[in-house]
């Protein structure tokens, strides 16, 4: 039989999680994927009947905000920072799960 953790022990663990949360910095929910696009203009390389070559790849961020799905294309120079923010968000979610478990 497992002993119930003491209140002091739980409060100490919560304080540690709180400190980690405060140190996170900028974050963003979602996932980043690479997309190819077909513009549909007659005569464009993406519409070639024998060897179509879609435009891209373009980075696309997909996420949910206030219960609604959203997506945005991301400029190449912004991708490294966005990838970092996405990793931080995953850490945030894991810490929140720890908080709830405690």
Backbone as CSV, one residue per row, in Angstrom:
resi,resn,N_x,N_y,N_z,CA_x,CA_y,CA_z,C_x,C_y,C_z
1,UNK,0.834,-1.179,0.000,0.000,0.000,0.000,0.888,1.255,0.000
2,UNK,0.595,2.164,-0.907,1.385,3.396,-1.017,0.907,4.425,-0.008
3,UNK,1.859,5.053,0.629,1.525,6.108,1.583,1.160,7.374,0.819
4,UNK,0.214,8.110,1.333,-0.211,9.366,0.720,0.891,10.404,0.933
5,UNK,1.287,11.136,-0.121,2.315,12.156,0.062,1.820,13.244,1.018
6,UNK,2.760,13.783,1.746,2.394,14.822,2.708,2.066,16.125,1.992
7,UNK,1.306,16.946,2.663,0.944,18.256,2.104,2.194,19.078,1.821
8,UNK,3.161,19.008,2.718,4.403,19.763,2.558,5.157,19.291,1.303
9,UNK,5.180,17.985,1.089,5.842,17.407,-0.082,5.173,17.890,-1.376
10,UNK,3.847,17.881,-1.378,3.100,18.332,-2.558,3.342,19.817,-2.807
11,UNK,3.321,20.611,-1.746,3.544,22.055,-1.899,4.945,22.344,-2.429
12,UNK,5.919,21.546,-2.006,7.293,21.713,-2.486,7.367,21.397,-3.982
13,UNK,6.704,20.327,-4.387,6.697,19.958,-5.811,5.952,21.001,-6.635
14,UNK,4.840,21.528,-6.114,4.109,22.582,-6.815,4.959,23.835,-6.983
15,UNK,5.715,24.171,-5.957,6.600,25.343,-6.038,7.657,25.153,-7.122
16,UNK,8.170,23.927,-7.240,9.174,23.646,-8.274,8.561,23.775,-9.667
17,UNK,7.351,23.259,-9.844,6.661,23.375,-11.134,6.378,24.844,-11.440
18,UNK,5.935,25.601,-10.439,5.647,27.032,-10.611,6.889,27.770,-11.092
19,UNK,8.042,27.482,-10.492,9.289,28.141,-10.900,9.637,27.814,-12.350
20,UNK,9.435,26.572,-12.746,9.703,26.183,-14.137,8.747,26.903,-15.091
21,UNK,7.489,27.023,-14.696,6.513,27.737,-15.532,6.904,29.196,-15.717
22,UNK,7.336,29.835,-14.634,7.719,31.244,-14.705,8.948,31.477,-15.574
23,UNK,9.778,30.458,-15.725,11.020,30.601,-16.491,10.867,30.254,-17.973
24,UNK,9.690,29.869,-18.407,9.515,29.368,-19.771,9.788,30.388,-20.872
25,UNK,9.242,31.562,-20.781,9.408,32.533,-21.856,8.327,32.374,-22.916
26,UNK,8.536,32.972,-24.103,7.523,32.963,-25.158,7.195,31.543,-25.622
27,UNK,5.910,31.325,-25.881,5.463,30.009,-26.335,4.319,30.171,-27.324
28,UNK,4.047,29.103,-28.066,2.936,29.119,-29.025,2.435,27.699,-29.202
29,UNK,1.098,27.515,-29.197,0.565,26.176,-29.437,0.602,25.837,-30.919
30,UNK,0.493,24.559,-31.221,0.337,24.154,-32.608,1.416,23.234,-33.108
31,UNK,1.376,23.032,-34.416,2.375,22.202,-35.077,2.723,22.836,-36.419
32,UNK,3.937,22.574,-36.842,4.462,23.139,-38.072,4.602,22.027,-39.094
33,UNK,4.101,22.255,-40.299,4.243,21.267,-41.366,4.652,21.976,-42.648
34,UNK,5.179,21.210,-43.560,5.573,21.763,-44.846,4.487,21.404,-45.862
35,UNK,4.015,22.404,-46.614,2.908,22.233,-47.547,3.327,22.625,-48.961
36,UNK,2.737,21.957,-49.931,2.883,22.318,-51.333,1.533,22.846,-51.808
37,UNK,1.535,23.820,-52.705,0.300,24.453,-53.160,0.160,24.351,-54.672
38,UNK,-1.067,24.269,-55.118,-1.404,24.321,-56.540,-2.212,25.601,-56.733
39,UNK,-1.701,26.494,-57.575,-2.374,27.788,-57.735,-3.576,27.695,-58.672
40,UNK,-3.557,26.764,-59.617,-4.695,26.574,-60.509,-4.683,27.429,-61.758
41,UNK,-3.640,28.252,-61.952,-3.579,29.099,-63.144,-3.262,28.228,-64.358
42,UNK,-4.028,28.377,-65.429,-3.737,27.599,-66.643,-2.326,27.910,-67.145
43,UNK,-1.605,26.890,-67.537,-0.259,27.067,-68.057,0.820,27.092,-66.992
44,UNK,0.462,27.139,-65.730,1.452,27.148,-64.649,2.043,25.753,-64.496
45,UNK,3.269,25.684,-64.022,3.954,24.400,-63.841,3.198,23.476,-62.884
46,UNK,2.439,24.048,-61.959,1.700,23.220,-61.009,0.501,22.541,-61.665
47,UNK,0.119,23.007,-62.855,-1.040,22.445,-63.558,-0.645,21.584,-64.748
48,UNK,0.652,21.355,-64.948,1.115,20.535,-66.069,0.454,19.156,-65.991
49,UNK,-0.228,18.717,-67.052,-0.948,17.442,-66.996,-0.026,16.222,-66.874
50,UNK,1.203,16.311,-67.393,2.109,15.166,-67.365,3.072,15.177,-66.179
51,UNK,3.603,16.353,-65.848,4.583,16.472,-64.765,4.279,17.699,-63.890
52,UNK,3.195,17.653,-63.122,2.877,18.814,-62.282,3.923,19.014,-61.188
53,UNK,4.295,20.253,-60.967,5.255,20.614,-59.917,4.615,21.671,-59.031
54,UNK,4.022,21.257,-57.922,3.368,22.229,-57.039,4.370,23.245,-56.490
55,UNK,3.850,24.389,-56.100,4.668,25.448,-55.511,5.005,25.065,-54.069
56,UNK,6.189,25.423,-53.631,6.539,25.157,-52.236,7.867,24.451,-52.134
57,UNK,8.183,23.943,-50.993,7.320,23.800,-49.825,7.230,25.106,-49.009
58,UNK,6.083,25.288,-48.384,5.838,26.423,-47.502,5.571,25.887,-46.100
59,UNK,6.069,26.586,-45.096,5.829,26.184,-43.709,4.449,26.681,-43.293
60,UNK,3.673,25.779,-42.691,2.319,26.123,-42.266,2.144,25.761,-40.792
61,UNK,1.713,26.728,-40.014,1.441,26.541,-38.595,-0.049,26.298,-38.419
62,UNK,-0.402,25.198,-37.754,-1.804,24.899,-37.449,-1.955,24.827,-35.936
63,UNK,-3.022,25.453,-35.415,-3.256,25.462,-33.969,-4.726,25.744,-33.691
64,UNK,-5.125,25.617,-32.437,-6.487,25.927,-32.011,-6.409,27.131,-31.071
65,UNK,-7.220,28.138,-31.345,-7.272,29.343,-30.501,-8.727,29.616,-30.154
66,UNK,-9.005,29.634,-28.851,-10.363,29.874,-28.347,-11.377,28.928,-28.982
67,UNK,-10.971,27.674,-29.122,-11.868,26.643,-29.638,-12.008,26.598,-31.145
68,UNK,-11.305,27.461,-31.856,-11.399,27.478,-33.321,-10.052,27.125,-33.929
69,UNK,-10.107,26.307,-34.978,-8.870,25.958,-35.672,-8.372,27.158,-36.466
70,UNK,-7.060,27.302,-36.485,-6.437,28.393,-37.232,-5.177,27.862,-37.900
71,UNK,-4.801,28.486,-38.995,-3.529,28.136,-39.630,-2.957,29.388,-40.285
72,UNK,-1.641,29.410,-40.303,-0.919,30.560,-40.865,0.313,30.034,-41.596
73,UNK,0.658,30.691,-42.682,1.927,30.390,-43.325,3.011,31.174,-42.601
74,UNK,4.189,30.584,-42.516,5.278,31.156,-41.725,6.463,31.445,-42.647
75,UNK,6.991,32.632,-42.550,8.164,33.001,-43.357,9.375,32.173,-42.930
76,UNK,10.240,31.911,-43.872,11.419,31.073,-43.616,12.266,31.623,-42.466
77,UNK,12.424,32.942,-42.400,13.274,33.530,-41.354,12.640,33.438,-39.958
78,UNK,11.349,33.178,-39.890,10.659,33.065,-38.601,10.586,31.629,-38.073
79,UNK,10.917,30.662,-38.902,10.769,29.250,-38.514,11.580,28.845,-37.289
80,UNK,12.869,29.221,-37.186,13.632,28.791,-36.000,13.013,29.275,-34.684
81,UNK,12.602,30.531,-34.635,11.979,31.068,-33.417,10.653,30.373,-33.139
82,UNK,9.879,30.127,-34.180,8.594,29.455,-33.992,8.797,28.023,-33.491
83,UNK,9.763,27.312,-34.045,10.041,25.948,-33.563,10.396,25.966,-32.079
84,UNK,11.169,26.953,-31.662,11.524,27.087,-30.251,10.275,27.324,-29.410
85,UNK,9.394,28.218,-29.851,8.167,28.512,-29.111,7.240,27.293,-29.041
86,UNK,7.220,26.498,-30.097,6.405,25.277,-30.089,6.952,24.269,-29.068
87,UNK,8.280,24.148,-28.979,8.894,23.260,-27.979,8.577,23.753,-26.561
88,UNK,8.661,25.055,-26.363,8.367,25.626,-25.047,6.904,25.353,-24.676
89,UNK,6.005,25.435,-25.652,4.599,25.169,-25.379,4.403,23.712,-24.939
90,UNK,5.110,22.783,-25.564,5.011,21.375,-25.153,5.503,21.194,-23.721
91,UNK,6.560,21.910,-23.367,7.055,21.876,-21.987,5.997,22.452,-21.045
92,UNK,5.385,23.556,-21.449,4.315,24.178,-20.669,3.189,23.181,-20.400
93,UNK,2.747,22.482,-21.450,1.656,21.512,-21.284,2.055,20.387,-20.332
94,UNK,3.295,19.909,-20.443,3.764,18.844,-19.551,3.795,19.328,-18.106
95,UNK,4.240,20.565,-17.891,4.267,21.123,-16.533,2.858,21.306,-15.973
96,UNK,1.928,21.732,-16.804,0.538,21.881,-16.363,-0.033,20.513,-15.988
97,UNK,0.297,19.480,-16.758,-0.152,18.128,-16.421,0.411,17.691,-15.065
98,UNK,1.687,18.018,-14.818,2.288,17.706,-13.517,1.540,18.431,-12.393
99,UNK,1.230,19.703,-12.634,0.531,20.528,-11.640,-0.824,19.885,-11.306
100,UNK,-1.552,19.489,-12.322,-2.865,18.885,-12.122,-2.740,17.563,-11.356
101,UNK,-1.750,16.763,-11.727,-1.537,15.485,-11.032,-1.263,15.690,-9.537
102,UNK,-0.519,16.756,-9.236,-0.211,17.036,-7.826,-1.467,17.489,-7.095
